Amino acid sequence: MAAFNPLEFRQHFPFFQSQPDWIYLDNAATTHKPQQVIAAELAFYQQANSNVHRGAHQLSQQATALYEDARETVKSFLNARYREEIIFTSGTTAAFNQLAFGLMHSLLKPGDRILISTLEHHANIVPWQLHCLTQGVILDVVPLDSQLMPDLEAYQALLALKPKVVSLTQVSNALGHILPLQQMLSAAKAAGAITIVDGAQGIAWQVPDLQQYPADFYCFSGHKLYGPTGIGVLYGKTALLEQLKPLLGGGEMISEVSFQQSSFAALPARLEAGTPNIAGAIGLATAIRFLRQFDAKLINQYKGKLLQQFADGLAAIPGLRSLTQVTQSAGILSLQLLNEHPNDLAVLLNEQKIAVRAGSHCAMPLFASLQLPGAVRFAFAPYNLPTEVEKTLEALQAATDILR
Ligand SMILES: Cc1ncc(COP(=O)(O)O)c(C=O)c1O
């Protein structure tokens, strides 16, 4: 594979031709879409639009083939063992809601414990809380160490309480920190837990080989991986997926229905009620095929370089404090301007057409534990350029001069 060329990569994204003035550093919220993805969705609607798994007609068969091909693409991307282990959802949030509902109504009993970390996104907190009180299940949280990583001693102590479920993010969306999941998940498995990974940020950093990875479930969203919004994946080991009570009931997911009772279809249909996001699944598979043309290691090295350039430049701007350990980060840096609300900085950057996110990043408990109102997050993607980093540093210098 040739050396990674960011300009060549960037050319695939029409956004940058139509909005050349913008510097887009909100990639942890969502990424832009390459032309191939946009074209694939358009082509489906223009040439093959039909519902899946229903019609006897050829168009429906074609739509079904495209949708099921997309499942195969995801399966091979993650190296899952079986296609039935890939459930299409509307995103990571939907996957977690299915998991929380499904586990709470099958394998978990009153008094059981679920273990998460302080770095979790609300999507890996709130769905559990929705059931904890009624089901009598206890949610434990691994605290952070001085590096703002999970405190591994405390983690071991919490594992000794024998949680039934350990659910951790691969990468913190708020700080960018990459969790030592190989070690943490292996310890959780050794303690007998079901393991869940929130891959919403991690999938763009390191795609797991799910036949080797100690995770029973893995979730991600297409839109953070250059795919469309409204499509995501819940991967699970077959034996566990089969035990999950479906969150959504309706068409497609049943085997027999009477007014007295219903029986459910086999996987994956069992957990995919209703008409799925067919164009989204096709778009996601196209994004995966697009990405596979590039060497992920080289992409990560390049993102690491941009991050380091940014961190070096920040050191020269007084008053800014990075919350992120750059060497532990998957291309994200979150910072604070002392005594200022993060929003003020983001507003000034927006005036210079620099898109960043400010606030608590759907990780309110994390910022509460840090006793901070939030942070300004800069999330780099491989289409970002060193010249954009320079301009962002200049804009930050100007913004901090105004605010101070
Ligand atoms: C770590 C993490 N988990 C979950 C989510 C939720 O993803 P979605 O909004 O696509 O469902 C996000 C989105 O920002 C995230 O960063």
The ligand as an ORCA input file, in Angstrom:
! r2SCAN-3c Opt
* xyz 0 1
  C     -18.322      7.018     22.786
  C     -19.678      7.247     22.198
  N     -20.661      6.392     22.470
  C     -21.888      6.520     21.947
  C     -22.194      7.557     21.114
  C     -23.566      7.661     20.553
  O     -23.537      7.511     19.165
  P     -24.835      7.820     18.291
  O     -25.248      9.220     18.667
  O     -24.350      7.717     16.886
  O     -25.853      6.820     18.647
  C     -21.217      8.490     20.803
  C     -21.521      9.655     19.952
  O     -20.940     10.710     20.088
  C     -19.915      8.327     21.347
  O     -18.937      9.184     21.063
*
